[in-house]
């Protein structure tokens, strides 16, 4: 199984913005993002803390509807 990168909330939002998502609303430290095709996700941004690996995996699989390898390929191009 491929290794997930360590990602902060701010970096993950920058990545999502670069792949077509836009910020719909911000409620406290939670940013709600939506893609034109209907996919939505919520990213917590707590100062500069890294997101837990389980949360990243859940967002990739269920919210973004990406395969883990597909996500890593897009992520590496983004960086």
Secondary structure, DSSP 4 states (H G I P E B T S, - for coil): -PPPPP-BHHHHHHHHHHTTEEEEEEETTEEEEEETTS-EEEEE--TTPBPPHHHHHHIIIIIS---HHHHHHHHHHH-
